[in-house]
Every structure is written in structure tokens, then in C-alpha cells.
Amino acid sequence: MEAVILEERQDGVTLINGKEFMTDAKGGYIPLSMVKPQHKLEDEAVRKIISFALNLSSQIARFREHSMGDLAALDALLAQEYGVKIGGAKGNRTYQTIDGLMKVQVQVAELVDFGPELHQAKSLIDECLNEWSADSRPEIQAIVTRAFNTDKEGKINRSEIFMLLRHQIEDERWQRAMDAIRDAMRVTGSKEYLRFYLREKATDGWSAVTIDLAKA
């Protein structure tokens, strides 16, 4: 019985005993000669783009790691040599060049989840909405609908929940609902974000250095 020799190439082609095949989405092998030319061109384009994307992703990860390391070393040096601490209680920090034309910001965002008190808040809010006339406070009804509708991951919309807290409504049940939302908040961790800014003159506004594919 002839031994099967497999050799996978980076272009997506697999050599099986010297013959060229491509793997389909089900894991089966298709002779390269049976692959439509337009599908092969699409495959080549996607593989090329993904290769560049992976390389860029690795560069950004290394850049972030080195940047955070440099700032941590700076913080340690300033604390040890000069007794100076940059930033506030939450860990937000801003570093700036002497000419005031460049700055780096570290912004710390708290990761918030919600406890069972949120169910009580929803019940109180529903009472308010049911009692208020149908044509009153339509914007509140829209926010409530968006806030408590789960997203694709089955999670509530946190930003809309926070929007509810901004509304000043005197109804006692609404106030209790807002208190319940605040009691439900649980800080589960934090995430640090790096921001970079430039300007041509010290009197100009800051322009962000974009490292976001969607905004580039």
C-alpha cells in the first residue's frame, strides 16, 4: 500500500503524493485543477491581506508592550529619584514633551458588570413607563428598550444603562430604580488604553495619532 505524503504550502495548496489539492470548508480535498479561477484569485487576495494583518497586529502588540514598559520605567525613575508621581487615583496619566507639541496619555477604564439589583431596577422602571401616558417621555422609553435588550452575546447594553442615570426624573420609583442600578454596579477589573497626540504650535488643539484601522 502506497504511503500518503502530505505537504502543506503557505498558499493554501496541499501536495498529496505530489498532486495539488485545496482544502474546502468541510475539510475535504479538492484537486487544484477543479478550483474555479475566480475562487483561487479570491483565496490568494485574502491570504495576502491576512498575512499583512497578522504581521501588523504583532507589531502593534509589541509597540504597546514596549510603550507601557517605557512609561512604567519612567514612573519608577521619577518616584525613586524625585518623589514625583504622575497621574491621579484611578491611574490616568499624561506625559508631555517640553515644547508642548507631543503627549502620551494612559487612560484607565473600569470594567463594570451588574448584579441582581438590576432586576429590581427594571421592575421599578416598568412601573413608571406603564403608568406614564403613552405619548410622554418617548425618549426615555426608547433608552429603556435599548438598555435592557440584550446584545448578540446576551449582555445588556451598558452604555444605555448609564444614559438612564443622567435623566433627572422626580418620580420616587424612578429614583429608587436609579439607586438600584448604582447598587448593582460591580467593578470587575480595568483596562489601560494608550492615546497619542500631536500639534504644530502650543496654541493649537491636539490631533490624535490614529492607530485604529476603522479611523485611519
C-alpha positions in Angstrom: 0.0 0.0 0.0 1.4 3.4 -1.1 2.3 5.8 1.8 0.4 9.1 1.7 2.8 12.0 1.7 1.2 15.4 2.7 3.0 18.7 2.2 1.1 21.9 3.1 2.2 25.1 1.4 1.6 28.7 2.6 -0.5 29.5 -0.5 -3.2 27.1 0.8 -2.3 24.3 -1.6 -1.7 20.8 -0.2 0.5 18.4 -2.1 -0.7 14.8 -1.7 1.9 12.4 -3.2 3.0 15.3 -5.5 -0.5 16.3 -6.7 -2.0 19.7 -5.9 -5.2 20.0 -3.8 -7.0 22.7 -1.8 -9.0 22.1 1.3 -12.7 23.2 1.3 -14.7 24.4 4.3 -15.7 20.9 5.2 -12.1 19.7 5.4 -12.2 17.8 2.1 -9.6 18.0 -0.6 -10.4 19.4 -4.0 -8.0 19.0 -6.9 -6.5 22.4 -7.7 -7.5 21.9 -11.4 -11.2 21.9 -10.3 -11.0 25.1 -8.3 -12.6 28.0 -10.2 -10.1 30.7 -11.2 -12.1 33.5 -9.5 -12.2 31.5 -6.3 -8.4 30.9 -6.4 -7.8 34.7 -7.0 -10.1 35.5 -4.0 -8.2 32.9 -1.9 -4.9 34.4 -2.8 -6.0 38.0 -2.1 -7.4 37.1 1.3 -4.3 35.1 2.3 -2.1 38.1 1.3 -4.2 40.6 3.3 -4.4 38.3 6.4 -0.7 37.8 6.3 -0.1 41.6 6.4 -2.8 42.0 9.1 -1.2 39.4 11.4 2.2 41.0 11.0 0.7 44.4 11.8 -1.2 43.1 14.8 2.0 41.6 16.2 3.8 44.9 15.6 1.1 46.8 17.4 1.2 44.3 20.3 4.9 44.7 20.6 4.7 48.5 20.4 2.1 48.6 23.2 4.2 46.3 25.3 7.3 48.4 24.8 5.5 51.7 25.3 3.8 50.6 28.6 7.2 49.2 29.7 8.9 52.6 28.9 6.3 54.5 30.8 6.5 52.2 33.8 10.2 52.6 33.9 9.8 56.4 33.7 7.2 56.3 36.6 9.6 54.2 38.7 12.5 56.6 38.0 10.5 59.7 38.8 9.2 58.2 42.0 12.7 57.0 43.2 14.8 60.0 42.2 12.4 62.9 42.5 9.5 61.7 44.6 7.2 62.6 41.8 4.1 60.6 40.8 2.3 61.2 37.5 -1.4 60.7 37.4 -4.5 60.5 39.6 -6.0 58.0 41.9 -7.5 56.0 39.1 -4.2 55.6 37.3 -4.9 58.0 34.4 -1.6 59.6 33.4 -0.4 62.2 30.8 3.2 62.6 29.6 4.2 65.6 27.5 7.3 66.9 25.7 8.9 70.2 26.9 7.8 72.1 23.8 4.2 71.0 24.5 3.7 69.6 21.0 3.5 65.9 21.8 1.8 64.0 24.6 1.0 60.4 25.5 -2.0 59.6 27.7 -2.7 56.4 29.6 -6.4 56.2 30.3 -7.8 53.6 32.7 -11.3 52.4 32.0 -13.1 50.4 34.7 -14.8 47.2 33.6 -18.3 47.2 35.1 -20.8 44.4 35.4 -24.2 44.4 37.1 -25.6 42.4 40.0 -29.1 41.1 40.7 -30.3 44.5 41.8 -30.7 45.4 38.2 -33.8 43.2 38.0 -35.4 45.3 40.7 -34.5 48.5 38.8 -36.1 47.1 35.7 -39.3 46.3 37.5 -39.5 49.8 39.0 -38.8 51.4 35.6 -41.5 49.3 34.0 -44.0 50.5 36.6 -43.1 54.1 35.7 -43.4 53.5 32.0 -46.8 51.7 32.3 -48.2 54.5 34.4 -46.9 57.4 32.3 -49.1 58.2 29.3 -48.0 56.6 26.1 -47.0 59.8 24.5 -44.9 61.1 27.4 -41.2 60.8 27.8 -40.8 58.8 24.5 -37.0 59.3 24.6 -36.9 57.6 28.0 -38.9 54.7 26.7 -36.5 54.3 23.8 -33.5 54.3 26.0 -35.0 51.8 28.4 -35.8 49.5 25.5 -32.3 49.7 24.2 -30.8 49.4 27.7 -32.4 46.1 28.6 -32.4 44.5 25.2 -29.6 42.0 25.2 -26.9 42.2 22.6 -25.6 39.3 20.5 -23.6 38.0 23.5 -26.7 38.0 25.7 -25.5 41.0 27.7 -27.3 44.2 28.5 -26.4 47.5 26.8 -24.1 49.1 29.4 -23.8 52.5 27.7 -27.6 52.8 27.6 -27.9 51.8 31.3 -25.5 54.7 32.1 -27.7 57.0 30.0 -30.6 56.3 32.2 -28.7 57.6 35.2 -28.3 61.0 33.6 -32.1 61.8 33.5 -33.4 63.8 36.3 -36.9 62.5 37.0 -38.7 63.2 40.2 -40.8 60.1 40.3 -39.9 58.3 43.6 -39.9 54.9 41.9 -37.6 56.1 39.2 -35.2 57.4 41.9 -35.3 54.0 43.6 -34.6 52.4 40.3 -31.6 54.5 39.7 -30.3 53.7 43.2 -30.8 50.0 42.4 -28.8 50.4 39.2 -26.0 52.1 41.2 -26.1 49.3 43.8 -26.0 46.7 41.0 -22.7 48.1 39.6 -19.7 45.8 40.1 -16.2 46.9 39.1 -14.7 43.6 37.8 -11.4 44.9 36.6 -9.8 47.7 34.5 -8.2 48.1 31.1 -5.5 50.6 30.1 -5.6 52.5 26.8 -2.8 54.4 25.2 -3.6 57.6 23.4 -1.1 59.7 21.3 -1.5 63.4 20.3 0.4 66.0 18.3 0.1 69.6 17.4 2.2 72.1 15.4 2.0 75.0 17.9 1.4 75.2 21.6 -1.7 77.2 20.9 -3.3 74.6 18.5 -5.7 71.9 19.5 -4.4 68.4 19.8 -4.7 65.9 16.9 -4.8 62.2 17.7 -2.3 59.9 16.2 -4.5 57.2 14.7 -3.7 53.6 15.4 -7.2 52.4 14.5 -7.9 50.8 11.2 -11.5 52.0 11.2 -10.4 55.6 11.7 -7.2 55.7 9.6 
